[in-house]
Amino acid sequence: MPIAEAEIDRQAERLGRGLAAERLSRNLTQAQLATEAGLSLSTLRRLEDGKNISLDNLIRVMDALQIAGRLDALTPALDIRPVERVRPAGRERKRAASS
């Protein structure tokens, strides 16, 4: 079942508020963080307002806040290949099996 647009909006706003709180905890202005991340001020404001921005820009902001490491929980380690991700022939799976 696809996620509802309203839920996507809520989660984006939650993410934006969290990043704004992280910025404020480091005593940075929006302008300072935007410069540090290599973004325009309007892009950073859009992110903090929960608006749609590119994944690239989100990662830039997280890196500037020194929290990009939090993405590690979502990405597999490149040197560890769990058995369920490897086919018997030794090739890594690229997509899920059809049901």
Backbone as ProteinMPNN parsed JSONL, in Angstrom:
{"seq_chain_A": "MPIAEAEIDRQAERLGRGLAAERLSRNLTQAQLATEAGLSLSTLRRLEDGKNISLDNLIRVMDALQIAGRLDALTPALDIRPVERVRPAGRERKRAASS", "coords_chain_A": {"N_chain_A": [[0.847, -1.176, 0.0], [0.74, 2.107, -0.972], [2.349, 4.972, 0.482], [0.574, 7.668, 1.919], [0.141, 10.961, 0.566], [-0.173, 12.99, 2.475], [1.087, 11.893, 4.687], [3.705, 11.732, 3.776], [4.246, 14.456, 3.556], [4.052, 15.168, 6.29], [6.221, 13.722, 7.364], [8.355, 14.895, 5.98], [8.219, 17.501, 6.965], [8.78, 16.966, 9.63], [11.406, 16.011, 9.407], [12.625, 18.361, 8.458], [12.209, 20.091, 10.667], [13.755, 18.743, 12.544], [16.339, 18.968, 11.449], [16.606, 21.741, 11.528], [16.566, 22.121, 14.302], [18.918, 20.792, 14.968], [20.762, 22.45, 13.67], [20.378, 24.84, 15.127], [21.194, 23.962, 17.644], [23.859, 23.941, 17.288], [24.372, 26.537, 17.144], [24.197, 27.936, 14.7], [23.392, 30.116, 12.03], [20.833, 30.165, 9.473], [21.942, 31.16, 7.14], [24.694, 30.768, 7.585], [24.859, 27.947, 7.717], [23.894, 27.279, 5.176], [25.926, 28.339, 3.552], [28.101, 26.813, 4.464], [27.261, 24.284, 3.625], [27.214, 24.639, 0.939], [24.975, 25.538, -0.415], [22.126, 27.433, -1.621], [20.542, 29.984, 0.317], [17.769, 29.947, 0.129], [17.264, 27.293, -0.619], [18.051, 25.883, 1.667], [16.178, 26.92, 3.459], [13.84, 25.899, 2.324], [14.239, 23.166, 2.791], [14.232, 23.094, 5.639], [11.637, 23.878, 6.004], [10.282, 21.679, 5.255], [9.884, 21.169, 2.598], [10.149, 19.813, -0.76], [13.333, 18.813, -1.714], [16.469, 18.062, -3.353], [18.034, 14.845, -2.917], [20.778, 14.939, -2.868], [21.243, 17.555, -1.894], [20.178, 17.321, 0.681], [21.993, 15.502, 1.812], [24.305, 17.063, 1.693], [23.693, 19.068, 3.587], [23.429, 17.501, 5.897], [26.053, 16.57, 6.062], [27.441, 18.986, 6.476], [26.464, 19.574, 8.988], [27.674, 17.617, 10.343], [26.439, 15.134, 10.674], [26.074, 13.186, 8.838], [26.857, 10.596, 9.133], [24.765, 9.316, 10.354], [23.28, 8.2, 8.397], [24.33, 5.744, 7.974], [22.961, 3.63, 9.137], [21.05, 3.057, 7.292], [22.299, 2.171, 5.045], [24.064, -0.509, 3.542], [27.162, -1.941, 4.615], [29.975, -1.77, 2.494], [31.962, -3.69, 2.462], [30.879, -5.903, 3.603], [28.867, -8.568, 2.773], [25.881, -9.751, 3.092], [24.526, -13.066, 3.17], [21.924, -13.34, 2.136], [21.851, -11.359, 0.216], [23.371, -12.192, -1.855], [23.58, -14.082, -4.775], [23.627, -17.64, -5.54], [25.598, -17.95, -7.538], [27.371, -16.067, -6.845], [26.985, -13.444, -7.522], [25.913, -10.191, -6.716], [22.614, -9.408, -5.682], [20.364, -7.391, -7.513], [17.748, -6.65, -7.528], [14.545, -7.323, -5.97], [13.009, -10.56, -5.692], [10.339, -11.592, -7.833], [6.892, -11.778, -6.844]], "CA_chain_A": [[0.0, 0.0, 0.0], [1.581, 3.307, -1.05], [2.23, 5.949, 1.56], [-0.282, 8.802, 1.56], [0.841, 12.246, 0.39], [-0.195, 13.727, 3.744], [2.112, 11.304, 5.553], [4.992, 12.174, 3.226], [4.395, 15.859, 3.97], [4.324, 15.189, 7.735], [7.583, 13.242, 7.601], [9.275, 15.911, 5.452], [8.21, 18.6, 7.937], [9.479, 16.459, 10.814], [12.824, 16.019, 9.06], [13.04, 19.762, 8.411], [12.285, 20.599, 12.044], [14.905, 18.103, 13.188], [17.566, 19.583, 10.938], [16.652, 23.105, 12.066], [16.949, 22.0, 15.71], [20.351, 20.444, 14.974], [21.472, 23.686, 13.296], [20.305, 25.768, 16.258], [22.004, 23.427, 18.746], [25.248, 24.277, 16.951], [24.398, 28.003, 17.117], [24.431, 28.379, 13.325], [22.266, 30.739, 11.33], [20.536, 29.503, 8.207], [22.922, 31.633, 6.155], [25.972, 30.105, 7.842], [24.758, 26.544, 7.321], [23.773, 27.228, 3.715], [27.269, 28.56, 3.015], [28.902, 25.635, 4.818], [26.792, 23.151, 2.822], [27.32, 24.967, -0.48], [23.614, 25.684, -0.937], [21.53, 28.762, -1.493], [19.747, 30.162, 1.526], [16.384, 29.535, -0.146], [17.206, 25.826, -0.609], [18.075, 25.461, 3.066], [14.878, 27.268, 4.046], [12.869, 24.922, 1.813], [14.467, 21.925, 3.522], [13.762, 23.25, 7.014], [10.176, 24.012, 5.945], [9.71, 20.395, 4.871], [9.587, 21.15, 1.162], [10.908, 18.842, -1.533], [14.637, 19.201, -2.256], [17.169, 16.873, -3.844], [18.746, 14.014, -1.958], [22.129, 15.494, -2.841], [21.26, 18.713, -0.996], [19.966, 16.822, 2.04], [23.26, 14.934, 2.27], [25.228, 18.189, 1.904], [23.344, 19.697, 4.864], [23.793, 16.566, 6.961], [27.513, 16.574, 6.151], [27.839, 20.256, 7.092], [26.108, 19.467, 10.405], [28.451, 16.479, 10.845], [25.536, 14.049, 11.055], [25.889, 12.298, 7.689], [27.072, 9.235, 9.615], [23.488, 8.722, 10.759], [22.757, 7.464, 7.247], [24.933, 4.414, 7.959], [21.956, 2.636, 9.508], [20.216, 2.781, 6.123], [23.106, 1.698, 3.925], [24.898, -1.656, 3.911], [28.612, -1.772, 4.504], [30.421, -2.283, 1.203], [32.844, -4.838, 2.613], [30.109, -7.008, 4.166], [27.819, -8.948, 1.827], [25.048, -10.78, 3.707], [24.197, -14.191, 2.298], [20.654, -13.116, 1.438], [22.032, -10.398, -0.872], [24.253, -12.772, -2.864], [23.06, -15.261, -5.467], [24.56, -18.771, -5.465], [26.707, -17.767, -8.471], [28.277, -15.089, -6.274], [26.685, -12.084, -7.974], [25.031, -9.459, -5.811], [21.26, -9.18, -6.184], [20.08, -6.002, -7.87], [16.329, -6.389, -7.286], [13.837, -8.354, -5.223], [12.354, -11.586, -6.502], [8.918, -11.311, -8.075], [6.03, -12.627, -6.017]], "C_chain_A": [[0.895, 1.243, 0.0], [1.323, 4.26, 0.119], [1.418, 7.151, 1.063], [0.544, 10.081, 1.469], [0.907, 13.029, 1.697], [0.876, 13.202, 4.693], [3.508, 11.694, 5.071], [5.262, 13.611, 3.657], [4.737, 15.965, 5.45], [5.767, 14.774, 8.025], [8.627, 14.247, 7.106], [9.359, 17.094, 6.411], [8.958, 18.205, 9.205], [10.995, 16.457, 10.582], [13.366, 17.449, 9.053], [13.18, 20.369, 9.793], [13.492, 20.022, 12.773], [16.225, 18.708, 12.741], [17.714, 21.017, 11.436], [17.085, 23.078, 13.534], [18.436, 21.671, 15.835], [21.196, 21.676, 14.649], [21.518, 24.652, 14.475], [21.137, 25.284, 17.44], [23.487, 23.705, 18.529], [25.439, 25.79, 16.818], [24.775, 28.548, 15.736], [23.189, 29.07, 12.787], [21.993, 29.929, 10.064], [21.563, 29.9, 7.154], [24.272, 30.941, 6.338], [25.943, 28.651, 7.38], [24.659, 26.407, 5.807], [25.142, 27.393, 3.065], [28.145, 27.339, 3.248], [28.541, 24.433, 3.94], [26.916, 23.404, 1.32], [25.975, 25.086, -1.166], [23.18, 27.138, -0.888], [20.721, 28.799, -0.196], [18.316, 29.682, 1.3], [16.245, 28.011, -0.156], [17.201, 25.309, 0.817], [16.738, 25.766, 3.734], [13.8, 26.284, 3.593], [13.008, 23.595, 2.562], [13.911, 22.023, 4.935], [12.248, 23.422, 7.085], [9.492, 22.717, 5.521], [9.317, 20.309, 3.41], [10.518, 20.17, 0.457], [12.213, 19.445, -2.059], [15.326, 17.928, -2.717], [17.858, 16.125, -2.702], [20.181, 14.508, -1.791], [22.217, 16.661, -1.854], [21.03, 18.31, 0.451], [21.279, 16.286, 2.603], [24.287, 16.033, 2.516], [24.969, 18.863, 3.254], [23.734, 18.787, 6.02], [25.308, 16.518, 7.15], [28.005, 17.851, 6.838], [27.53, 20.261, 8.588], [26.862, 18.328, 11.098], [27.558, 15.363, 11.369], [25.283, 13.09, 9.89], [26.098, 10.837, 8.08], [25.794, 8.547, 10.059], [22.835, 7.95, 9.619], [23.296, 6.038, 7.2], [23.932, 3.316, 8.298], [21.092, 2.222, 8.319], [20.982, 2.175, 4.962], [23.982, 0.534, 4.357], [26.377, -1.318, 3.776], [29.076, -2.42, 3.204], [31.297, -3.524, 1.33], [32.142, -6.051, 3.218], [28.965, -7.314, 3.214], [26.994, -10.065, 2.457], [24.639, -11.84, 2.691], [22.921, -13.939, 1.517], [20.76, -12.1, 0.307], [22.862, -10.971, -2.015], [23.606, -14.012, -3.464], [24.08, -16.4, -5.341], [25.767, -18.611, -6.399], [27.694, -16.713, -7.971], [28.037, -13.663, -6.725], [25.693, -11.446, -7.02], [23.675, -9.229, -6.465], [21.046, -7.704, -6.433], [18.619, -5.643, -7.651], [15.709, -7.563, -6.547], [13.221, -9.36, -6.187], [10.893, -11.225, -6.689], [8.075, -12.265, -7.254], [4.83, -13.109, -6.756]], "O_chain_A": [[1.725, 1.402, 0.895], [0.219, 4.329, 0.659], [1.57, 7.585, -0.078], [1.519, 10.26, 2.199], [1.921, 13.659, 1.995], [1.499, 13.976, 5.42], [4.394, 11.956, 5.884], [6.372, 13.943, 4.072], [5.603, 16.75, 5.834], [6.449, 15.402, 8.834], [9.665, 14.427, 7.743], [10.442, 17.631, 6.645], [9.683, 19.014, 9.783], [11.766, 16.854, 11.457], [14.446, 17.71, 9.584], [14.147, 21.078, 10.07], [14.169, 20.723, 13.526], [17.121, 18.932, 13.554], [18.824, 21.459, 11.733], [17.881, 23.914, 13.962], [19.128, 22.207, 16.701], [22.224, 21.913, 15.282], [22.568, 25.215, 14.785], [21.722, 26.093, 18.161], [24.273, 23.704, 19.477], [26.508, 26.265, 16.435], [25.561, 29.488, 15.616], [22.066, 28.648, 13.062], [22.815, 29.117, 9.641], [22.002, 29.063, 6.365], [24.92, 30.571, 5.358], [26.878, 28.177, 6.734], [25.274, 25.516, 5.221], [25.479, 26.666, 2.131], [28.846, 26.885, 2.344], [29.416, 23.655, 3.558], [26.743, 22.485, 0.52], [25.841, 24.777, -2.35], [23.787, 27.963, -0.205], [20.278, 27.767, 0.308], [17.719, 29.075, 2.188], [15.211, 27.488, 0.259], [16.438, 24.402, 1.148], [16.226, 24.946, 4.497], [12.947, 25.884, 4.385], [12.007, 22.976, 2.924], [13.194, 21.127, 5.381], [11.642, 23.14, 8.119], [8.266, 22.66, 5.435], [8.505, 19.466, 3.03], [11.539, 19.754, 1.006], [12.202, 20.457, -2.761], [14.817, 16.83, -2.492], [18.208, 16.702, -1.673], [20.725, 14.491, -0.687], [23.161, 16.742, -1.068], [21.624, 18.894, 1.357], [21.635, 16.584, 3.743], [25.067, 15.938, 3.464], [25.909, 19.19, 3.978], [24.303, 19.245, 7.011], [25.789, 16.433, 8.28], [28.89, 17.793, 7.691], [28.251, 20.882, 9.369], [26.7, 18.109, 12.299], [27.869, 14.724, 12.374], [24.37, 12.267, 9.956], [25.57, 9.939, 7.425], [25.745, 7.319, 10.134], [21.938, 7.139, 9.849], [22.771, 5.207, 6.459], [24.044, 2.196, 7.799], [20.474, 1.157, 8.338], [20.377, 1.712, 3.994], [24.584, 0.581, 5.43], [26.778, -0.516, 2.932], [28.614, -3.506, 2.854], [31.366, -4.327, 0.4], [32.747, -7.117, 3.335], [28.179, -6.427, 2.881], [27.38, -11.23, 2.361], [24.435, -11.549, 1.513], [22.845, -14.292, 0.341], [19.832, -11.99, -0.494], [23.04, -10.31, -3.038], [23.138, -14.889, -2.738], [25.256, -16.156, -5.07], [26.853, -19.092, -6.078], [28.731, -16.487, -8.594], [28.792, -12.762, -6.361], [24.745, -12.09, -6.572], [23.592, -8.899, -7.648], [21.495, -6.863, -5.654], [18.276, -4.462, -7.593], [16.274, -8.656, -6.503], [12.95, -9.047, -7.346], [10.278, -10.622, -5.809], [8.469, -13.402, -6.994], [4.009, -13.834, -6.194]]}, "name": "protein", "num_of_chains": 1, "seq": "MPIAEAEIDRQAERLGRGLAAERLSRNLTQAQLATEAGLSLSTLRRLEDGKNISLDNLIRVMDALQIAGRLDALTPALDIRPVERVRPAGRERKRAASS"}
